[in-house]
Amino acid sequence: MKNKIIEFIRKKDFQLIREIGQGGYGRTVLLYDSVINQELVCKKYDPFVTEQKEEFYQSFVQEIKLLYMINHRNIVRVFNYYLYPEKYTGYILMEYINGSTINEYIRLNSLAIESIFIQTITGFSYLEENGILHRDIREQNILVDSNGVVKVIDFGFGKQVYNSEKFDNSVSLNWWCETPHEFVDHKYNYSTEIYFVGKLFEKIIFDNHIENFKYLKEIRNMIQLNPENRYISFPILLNEIISGRITTVEFNSFEKNAYRNFANELMSIYSSISFDAKFNKDTDLMLEKLQGIYRNVMLEDYVPSVVELTRCFVVGTYFYNPKSFFGVSILKEFIDLFRDSNKEKREIIINNLINRMESIKRYNDGSIDDNDIPF
């Protein structure tokens, strides 16, 4: 049975709702899946210029690969794909975003611009942490759904960055604004992405006559033509934004103790993590997982197995001590704190927790204790 090809021969039917758009590289339609009662976007790769069909087919496949790598509330979600390599065509089934472009949304909801800005930076920070350049930043590719959630879409020109030697390869697109100085040297990196996101928000602010935007200082830095005067990464920008907001948030003594007790217990579990491991920053998913863990151990004094706890915070390879004791009451107090906190407070809690966990030692040959087991 090993290595045997498993072939699914049952076909799947969808109801065609309407056509969404026709571009130079294909057609996009809205479908309905009656089994799961969901509307889905189906993107077909079918270039208008047939001579380009084979040439850009790999870009279409690349978009599928990138979307399958990522899972974030501010990035469009992919459900399935169907490839026909012999015909240089294929289909992607994606999440349907019931909303509008970022500029259209702000035109009707101007007071939400600061939240939209932070969500956008958060989404691109996640992409950078996963080594992905979007490479086609424009208002049509950043949507906002009916709940005010930003969704970055269209990774047709996206590229994963594997090493510094491949980092500066650019693509040719029709840019909608003045290009930054690094284009002269045919370079495109994360600082370039920051530039285009900044220019997009500059345009949104101008188009919608928005005054007193809280993050104008950050925007001015983002849109510097010279990359030496610009932010170099989205995580740095995001941390600066969050740090600037901390002074407006207060924690009482009970909340501080709930956090510190939890952080102390958590730090005693991990012994080391790999250099490639990342920290989970999805606060909604984290709360959901922690509540699930608590339901299964609420009648105990200590969490019988800490493995599920370790999975909540570190994404990647790490070592932990399975003999660690973690008090159930400490877990509950932290969950209460996290659940009752607003989004801003949750972000501060997680960033403080991550700063603590950054001190956990990284892998060194021969440094793993025999009592530790890998996950």
C-alpha positions as semicolon CSV with decimal commas, in nm:
position;residue;x (nm);y (nm);z (nm)
1;M;0,000;0,000;0,000
2;K;0,291;0,235;0,065
3;N;0,337;0,501;-0,206
4;K;0,024;0,379;-0,382
5;I;-0,162;0,652;-0,568
6;I;-0,505;0,710;-0,415
7;E;-0,742;0,826;-0,686
8;F;-1,073;0,996;-0,611
9;I;-1,300;0,939;-0,909
10;R;-1,623;1,092;-0,774
11;K;-1,682;1,428;-0,933
12;K;-1,793;1,738;-0,744
13;D;-2,061;1,966;-0,884
14;F;-2,110;2,335;-0,811
15;Q;-2,382;2,582;-0,902
16;L;-2,266;2,881;-1,106
17;I;-2,394;3,200;-0,940
18;R;-2,234;3,473;-1,150
19;E;-1,917;3,587;-1,319
20;I;-1,697;3,808;-1,102
21;G;-1,442;3,922;-1,354
22;Q;-1,234;3,854;-1,663
23;G;-0,870;3,954;-1,664
24;G;-0,571;3,913;-1,887
25;Y;-0,478;3,586;-1,718
26;G;-0,814;3,421;-1,668
27;R;-1,171;3,423;-1,552
28;T;-1,318;3,436;-1,200
29;V;-1,667;3,315;-1,112
30;L;-1,878;3,273;-0,799
31;L;-1,995;2,917;-0,726
32;Y;-2,227;2,761;-0,468
33;D;-2,150;2,434;-0,288
34;S;-2,482;2,284;-0,172
35;V;-2,314;2,023;0,050
36;I;-2,143;2,272;0,281
37;N;-2,385;2,557;0,202
38;Q;-2,104;2,795;0,108
39;E;-2,031;3,031;-0,178
40;L;-1,681;2,991;-0,323
41;V;-1,470;3,186;-0,568
42;C;-1,334;2,984;-0,858
43;K;-1,038;3,129;-1,043
44;K;-0,954;2,975;-1,382
45;Y;-0,614;3,022;-1,540
46;D;-0,680;3,103;-1,906
47;P;-0,465;3,387;-2,047
48;F;-0,618;3,609;-2,312
49;V;-0,296;3,584;-2,515
50;T;-0,263;3,213;-2,589
51;E;0,111;3,243;-2,654
52;Q;0,154;3,327;-2,283
53;K;-0,043;3,028;-2,156
54;E;0,253;2,798;-2,105
55;E;0,483;3,081;-1,997
56;F;0,269;3,200;-1,704
57;Y;0,122;2,863;-1,603
58;Q;0,392;2,822;-1,339
59;S;0,289;3,157;-1,185
60;F;-0,060;3,014;-1,144
61;V;0,077;2,699;-0,980
62;Q;0,296;2,920;-0,760
63;E;-0,013;3,105;-0,635
64;I;-0,166;2,772;-0,529
65;K;0,150;2,672;-0,344
66;L;0,169;3,005;-0,162
67;L;-0,196;3,000;-0,057
68;Y;-0,164;2,647;0,079
69;M;0,131;2,756;0,295
70;I;-0,054;3,028;0,482
71;N;-0,340;3,044;0,732
72;H;-0,431;3,387;0,863
73;R;-0,758;3,576;0,908
74;N;-0,627;3,865;0,694
75;I;-0,524;3,641;0,401
76;V;-0,771;3,481;0,161
77;R;-0,817;3,110;0,227
78;V;-0,782;2,840;-0,042
79;F;-1,003;2,530;-0,028
80;N;-0,903;2,320;-0,327
81;Y;-0,742;2,322;-0,670
82;Y;-0,766;2,133;-0,997
83;L;-0,473;2,134;-1,240
84;Y;-0,461;2,029;-1,605
85;P;-0,088;2,059;-1,685
86;E;-0,124;1,898;-2,025
87;K;-0,349;2,189;-2,124
88;Y;-0,164;2,452;-1,917
89;T;-0,477;2,545;-1,728
90;G;-0,635;2,490;-1,388
91;Y;-0,875;2,614;-1,122
92;I;-0,846;2,739;-0,763
93;L;-1,140;2,728;-0,521
94;M;-1,106;3,005;-0,264
95;E;-1,292;3,180;0,014
96;Y;-1,557;3,422;-0,111
97;I;-1,505;3,769;0,034
98;N;-1,843;3,938;0,066
99;G;-1,717;4,293;0,075
100;S;-1,543;4,563;-0,125
101;T;-1,200;4,696;-0,213
102;I;-1,015;4,871;0,067
103;N;-1,068;5,218;-0,085
104;E;-1,440;5,161;-0,140
105;Y;-1,478;5,038;0,217
106;I;-1,303;5,341;0,368
107;R;-1,516;5,573;0,153
108;L;-1,821;5,444;0,343
109;N;-1,648;5,372;0,676
110;S;-1,383;5,640;0,718
111;L;-1,369;5,601;1,098
112;A;-1,246;5,243;1,053
113;I;-0,927;5,342;0,868
114;E;-0,695;5,294;1,166
115;S;-0,824;4,941;1,228
116;I;-0,797;4,865;0,855
117;F;-0,441;4,997;0,849
118;I;-0,332;4,781;1,145
119;Q;-0,501;4,472;0,999
120;T;-0,327;4,528;0,666
121;I;0,014;4,563;0,832
122;T;-0,061;4,252;1,040
123;G;-0,145;4,050;0,728
124;F;0,170;4,155;0,545
125;S;0,376;4,096;0,859
126;Y;0,249;3,737;0,859
127;L;0,343;3,698;0,492
128;E;0,693;3,829;0,562
129;E;0,737;3,594;0,858
130;N;0,656;3,310;0,617
131;G;0,902;3,433;0,355
132;I;0,639;3,546;0,104
133;L;0,641;3,857;-0,115
134;H;0,302;3,953;-0,260
135;R;0,449;4,161;-0,545
136;D;0,121;4,305;-0,673
137;I;-0,002;4,547;-0,406
138;R;-0,295;4,755;-0,528
139;E;-0,640;4,839;-0,390
140;Q;-0,814;4,567;-0,596
141;N;-0,601;4,306;-0,417
142;I;-0,685;4,417;-0,062
143;L;-1,051;4,363;0,024
144;V;-1,254;4,428;0,339
145;D;-1,544;4,194;0,416
146;S;-1,883;4,286;0,560
147;N;-1,747;4,240;0,915
148;G;-1,464;4,487;0,860
149;V;-1,196;4,218;0,826
150;V;-0,912;4,286;0,582
151;K;-0,840;4,012;0,327
152;V;-0,527;4,018;0,108
153;I;-0,594;3,837;-0,220
154;D;-0,441;3,757;-0,560
155;F;-0,097;3,601;-0,523
156;G;-0,052;3,543;-0,895
157;F;0,282;3,723;-0,892
158;G;0,367;3,622;-0,538
159;K;0,697;3,461;-0,459
160;Q;0,846;3,278;-0,166
161;V;1,190;3,399;-0,068
162;Y;1,423;3,108;0,007
163;N;1,757;3,285;0,042
164;S;1,925;3,620;-0,001
165;E;2,059;3,534;-0,347
166;K;1,704;3,507;-0,483
167;F;1,572;3,793;-0,273
168;D;1,621;4,078;-0,518
169;N;1,464;3,930;-0,833
170;S;1,180;4,152;-0,953
171;V;0,884;4,121;-1,188
172;S;0,747;4,360;-1,448
173;L;0,405;4,499;-1,365
174;N;0,218;4,815;-1,454
175;W;0,262;5,004;-1,128
176;W;-0,013;5,245;-1,030
177;C;0,211;5,496;-0,850
178;E;0,564;5,633;-0,856
179;T;0,813;5,350;-0,813
180;P;1,080;5,355;-0,539
181;H;1,451;5,404;-0,602
182;E;1,543;5,035;-0,567
183;F;1,363;4,965;-0,897
184;V;1,658;5,126;-1,074
185;D;1,869;4,836;-0,947
186;H;1,594;4,583;-1,034
187;K;1,535;4,505;-0,667
188;Y;1,209;4,415;-0,494
189;N;1,205;4,318;-0,126
190;Y;0,996;4,359;0,190
191;S;1,088;4,725;0,220
192;T;0,946;4,765;-0,132
193;E;0,621;4,602;-0,019
194;I;0,609;4,848;0,271
195;Y;0,649;5,133;0,022
196;F;0,352;5,022;-0,190
197;V;0,129;4,959;0,114
198;G;0,220;5,308;0,237
199;K;0,145;5,464;-0,103
200;L;-0,189;5,283;-0,109
201;F;-0,292;5,430;0,227
202;E;-0,162;5,772;0,121
203;K;-0,398;5,750;-0,177
204;I;-0,689;5,631;0,039
205;I;-0,637;5,918;0,285
206;F;-0,624;6,172;-0,001
207;D;-0,919;6,027;-0,195
208;N;-1,145;6,022;0,111
209;H;-1,031;6,356;0,262
210;I;-0,936;6,191;0,591
211;E;-0,791;6,417;0,858
212;N;-0,616;6,335;1,187
213;F;-0,507;5,986;1,081
214;K;-0,323;5,844;1,382
215;Y;-0,040;5,680;1,188
216;L;0,065;5,959;0,951
217;K;0,421;5,948;1,087
218;E;0,444;5,580;0,995
219;I;0,296;5,646;0,650
220;R;0,555;5,918;0,580
221;N;0,832;5,674;0,666
222;M;0,678;5,395;0,458
223;I;0,662;5,604;0,139
224;Q;1,020;5,729;0,138
225;L;1,159;5,676;-0,214
226;N;1,503;5,597;-0,076
227;P;1,489;5,253;0,096
228;E;1,759;5,364;0,341
229;N;1,505;5,604;0,493
230;R;1,221;5,351;0,504
231;Y;1,110;5,070;0,735
232;I;1,289;4,749;0,640
233;S;1,026;4,499;0,757
234;F;0,658;4,471;0,845
235;P;0,717;4,303;1,186
236;I;0,934;4,598;1,291
237;L;0,665;4,840;1,172
238;L;0,391;4,641;1,348
239;N;0,583;4,629;1,676
240;E;0,640;5,005;1,657
241;I;0,269;5,065;1,604
242;I;0,176;4,837;1,895
243;S;0,441;4,988;2,121
244;G;0,308;5,334;2,051
245;R;-0,037;5,227;2,167
246;I;0,069;5,060;2,492
247;T;0,059;5,379;2,696
248;T;-0,320;5,400;2,652
249;V;-0,381;5,051;2,796
250;E;-0,375;4,962;3,164
251;F;-0,370;4,626;3,347
252;N;-0,482;4,591;3,708
253;S;-0,289;4,383;3,962
254;F;-0,509;4,075;3,915
255;E;-0,457;4,084;3,536
256;K;-0,081;4,125;3,577
257;N;-0,063;3,830;3,817
258;A;-0,275;3,613;3,585
259;Y;-0,037;3,689;3,298
260;R;0,285;3,646;3,498
261;N;0,179;3,317;3,659
262;F;0,085;3,177;3,319
263;A;0,403;3,303;3,153
264;N;0,621;3,155;3,429
265;E;0,454;2,814;3,399
266;L;0,475;2,821;3,020
267;M;0,844;2,908;3,020
268;S;0,916;2,604;3,239
269;I;0,775;2,369;2,972
270;Y;0,988;2,452;2,667
271;S;1,354;2,356;2,679
272;S;1,458;2,465;2,329
273;I;1,313;2,554;1,991
274;S;1,453;2,536;1,641
275;F;1,584;2,842;1,461
276;D;1,305;2,802;1,203
277;A;1,019;2,787;1,456
278;K;0,773;3,076;1,472
279;F;0,543;3,204;1,745
280;N;0,167;3,195;1,698
281;K;0,009;3,542;1,693
282;D;-0,348;3,447;1,600
283;T;-0,527;3,554;1,920
284;D;-0,869;3,417;1,821
285;L;-0,732;3,073;1,738
286;M;-0,518;3,072;2,052
287;L;-0,816;3,149;2,277
288;E;-1,021;2,877;2,110
289;K;-0,745;2,619;2,167
290;L;-0,686;2,721;2,529
291;Q;-1,057;2,697;2,608
292;G;-1,065;2,351;2,451
293;I;-0,772;2,239;2,665
294;Y;-0,937;2,374;2,980
295;R;-1,265;2,191;2,914
296;N;-1,073;1,863;2,904
297;V;-0,880;1,921;3,230
298;M;-1,107;2,144;3,441
299;L;-1,162;1,869;3,703
300;E;-0,787;1,822;3,756
301;D;-0,539;2,013;3,973
302;Y;-0,269;1,998;3,705
303;V;-0,278;1,961;3,327
304;P;-0,202;1,588;3,277
305;S;-0,022;1,641;2,945
306;V;0,129;1,974;2,841
307;V;0,175;1,880;2,475
308;E;-0,146;2,057;2,363
309;L;-0,037;2,371;2,547
310;T;0,297;2,373;2,366
311;R;0,117;2,357;2,032
312;C;-0,078;2,676;2,108
313;F;0,225;2,903;2,105
314;V;0,503;2,761;1,886
315;V;0,468;2,666;1,520
316;G;0,757;2,446;1,415
317;T;0,998;2,207;1,583
318;Y;1,082;2,232;1,952
319;F;1,169;2,027;2,260
320;Y;0,969;2,028;2,582
321;N;0,968;1,854;2,919
322;P;0,669;1,614;2,938
323;K;0,708;1,596;3,318
324;S;0,624;1,964;3,361
325;F;0,346;2,059;3,603
326;F;0,100;2,323;3,488
327;G;-0,173;2,432;3,730
328;V;-0,529;2,421;3,594
329;S;-0,625;2,725;3,805
330;I;-0,341;2,924;3,642
331;L;-0,467;2,820;3,298
332;K;-0,823;2,928;3,385
333;E;-0,715;3,269;3,517
334;F;-0,519;3,336;3,198
335;I;-0,812;3,229;2,980
336;D;-1,043;3,463;3,175
337;L;-0,795;3,748;3,127
338;F;-0,753;3,675;2,756
339;R;-1,125;3,628;2,690
340;D;-1,228;3,948;2,868
341;S;-0,960;4,161;2,698
342;N;-1,028;4,363;2,385
343;K;-0,824;4,312;2,068
344;E;-0,564;4,570;2,167
345;K;-0,509;4,415;2,509
346;R;-0,482;4,066;2,361
347;E;-0,213;4,183;2,120
348;I;-0,016;4,334;2,408
349;I;-0,046;4,012;2,611
350;I;0,075;3,799;2,320
351;N;0,362;4,032;2,235
352;N;0,478;4,029;2,598
353;L;0,454;3,650;2,601
354;I;0,652;3,622;2,278
355;N;0,920;3,856;2,413
356;R;0,958;3,620;2,708
357;M;0,973;3,314;2,485
358;E;1,239;3,473;2,266
359;S;1,478;3,396;2,553
360;I;1,426;3,019;2,513
361;K;1,748;2,870;2,382
362;R;1,772;2,766;2,020
363;Y;1,895;2,429;1,900
364;N;2,263;2,347;1,949
365;D;2,411;2,005;1,872
366;G;2,431;1,790;2,182
367;S;2,241;2,037;2,397
368;I;1,913;1,844;2,425
369;D;1,840;1,688;2,764
370;D;1,749;1,319;2,769
371;N;1,427;1,399;2,955
372;D;1,307;1,622;2,673
373;I;1,108;1,486;2,384
374;P;1,066;1,647;2,042
375;F;0,740;1,758;1,893
